[in-house]
Amino acid sequence: MKAKSPKESAVETRHIVLPDDANHYGTAFGGAIMSWIDLIAVMAAQRHSEKESVTVSIDRVNFISPIQIGDHVHLLAMVNYVGRTSMEIGVQVNRENPYTGESVRATTAYLSFVALDENKRPTAVPELILESETEIRRFNEGKLRIENARDFAKKIKEGRK
C-alpha cells in the first residue's frame, strides 16, 4: 500500500444553486450543501484508500455565509488525517458570484470515513505523506478531533452504565 499526499486524493467540483436547492429565503438548503459535502468527501476517501469507503460521522459543519440562488458553489475535499482504517476528510465550500468572480467561504466540514474490504469489514488505508506546514497542521488538528470524538463517545458510554 503506497502512501499518498493529500493532493493525490483531493477532489474538486462545482454546482450552481437552483431554486429546488433553496428555501423560501432564496438561500441554499443546508441539507443540499451537506449532501454535496458528503458526496465529494467520499470521493476523496475512495481515492485515498482505493477501497469502498463509508461515512462514519460528520464531526462538524459550519455554515459561515449564505449561498444564494444562482451562485456557483465550489467544493474542495482533501484528506486531513488517517488512522489505521479511518480517514478524516476536510471540505471547504466557497460561494462564487458568476458575474464578478468574487469568492467567499460559505461552509466548512469535517467528516470521518472507514475503508471497507470485499467483506465489508474495516481495512487498512495508506499513510499520509505530509509535504507542507499546512498539511502537518491539518493532520494534527484532525488527529485531535478524532481523539476528542473517541473520548466523548467513551464518556457517553460510561455515563449509561
N, C-alpha and C positions, 0 to 999 in steps of 0.2 A: 504494500500500500504506500503510494508515493505522497509525501507531504505536499501541501499546496498553500499558496499565498491567498489572502482574502480576494485579491484582484482576479485570480484564476477562476473563482466561482461566483463572482459578482454578477448580478442581473440588473438590467435597467429596462424600464418600459414607460410608456406614456398612455394616458387616456384623455378623453375630453368629457367634461361633466355635461350630461344631457338631462333634460327635465325629469326623466324617470329615475335618475340618480339623486334627485334633490327633494328637499322638503318644501313646505309651503312658504318658507322664507327665501327660497331661491338658492339655498346653500346645500352642498352635498351632504347626503345622509352619512352619519358616522359609520353605519353598517356597510355602506357601499365602499367607503375608504378602507375599512377593516378587511373586507373581502379581497380587495386589490392587494392589500398588505400581505395577507396570508398566502395568496397565490404567488406573489413574487418571492416571498421568503422561502416557500417550499421549493421553488426552482433553485434558489441559491443553495439550500440544504442538499438537494439531489445532486447538483453539480459538484459540490464538495465531496460528498460521501460516495457518489456513484452508486447509490442504493435508493430503494424506496425510503422515503422519509415521511414522518407524520408529526403533526403539531402536538406538543405535549402541553405547552402553556403559552399564553401571551402575558408576559411579565408586566408590560407597561405600554400604554398607548397615550400619547399626549397630543391633544388637539390644540394647536397653537394659534392658527389663523384660519378663518372660514374660507372655503373654496366655493366660488360662485358658478352657477350655470354658465357654460361657455368657456370657463377656464380650462387650460391644459394642465394636466396633473402629471408630474414627472416623479417616478418612484425609482429608488436605488436600494438594492438589498445586498448586504455583504456579511460574510461570516465574521463574527467578532471573537468568538471563543469556541473551543472544542474540548470536550471531556473524552472519556473512553468511547461512549456510544452516542453522546449528545452533542448538539451544536446550538449556540446562540446566534441568531441572525438579527442584525440591526437593519431597520428600514427607515429611510428618510424620504419624506413626501414633500415636494415643493409644488406650489401652485404658480402657474405662469400666465401672464396676460398674453394672449396670442397676437396682439397688435403692437404692444410696446416691447415685449420680451422680458418685462420685469418679472423676476422670480423671487418668491418669498417662501420660507419654510412654513409648511402648514401643519405637518404631523410628524411625529417620530414614534417608533415602536420597537420593542424587543420581544422576540419570540424564541421559544426553545423547541427543538426538534430532536427526534431519535431516529437513527438509521435502522432499517429492518433488513434481515436476511431473507432468503427464499421461504423460510418457515414462519415469517412474520415475528421473529424474535429480535431483540436489540443486538446490533452488531457493531464492531469497532469502526471508527471513522479515521480518516487520515489526520495526522497532526497538522498544525497551522504554522506556516513559515511567516514570521513577523519581520517586515522589512523597513518599517518606519516607526518613529516615535508615536504617531497617531495610532498605528496598528497595535503597538505594545500597550498604549493607554486603553484602547477599546478592549483588548484581551483581558487586561487586569480588571477593568470595570465589569466586563461580562462575567468573569470568574466570581467577583464579589456578588453580583446579582444572583448567580446560581447558588452560591453558598448561603446567601440570605434566604432564598426561597426554600432551600432544604432545611435550614434552621427553623423557619417559620412553620413548615409542614410538620416538623418533629414536635414543636411546641403545641401545635393544634392537636396532634395525635395523643400526646401525653395528657393534655387537658381533658380528653374524652374518656380517660381511664377511670 
